[in-house]
Amino acid sequence: MRLGQTEWQRYTYAREAGDPLQLLGSVRRGARIGALALTAEGEYVQVNGDHVSPLSSSQIRKALGKAQPPPRPPPARASAPRAPVVVVVKRRRIVNR
């Protein structure tokens, strides 16, 4: 299980504000992989496109405790621009005699 928007975007589309599904991340059950969502009733489901499959809430709660948080982008480093590198290649000239 992985959390974050980048995870669930692979398996379904963004929902409108009034939609009862709250997308949390991605979940894997054996060979089946999909988006992890929470319904308005508090049940966890796996979503693939528009297909919704129920999940075991107790197993999901355990996995949420061990879930990997979304990766943070590395901090931007302010560095001075590098000077361009110029390479001069001498060419041999062959003189015809």
Disulfide bonds with the S-S distance in Angstrom:
none
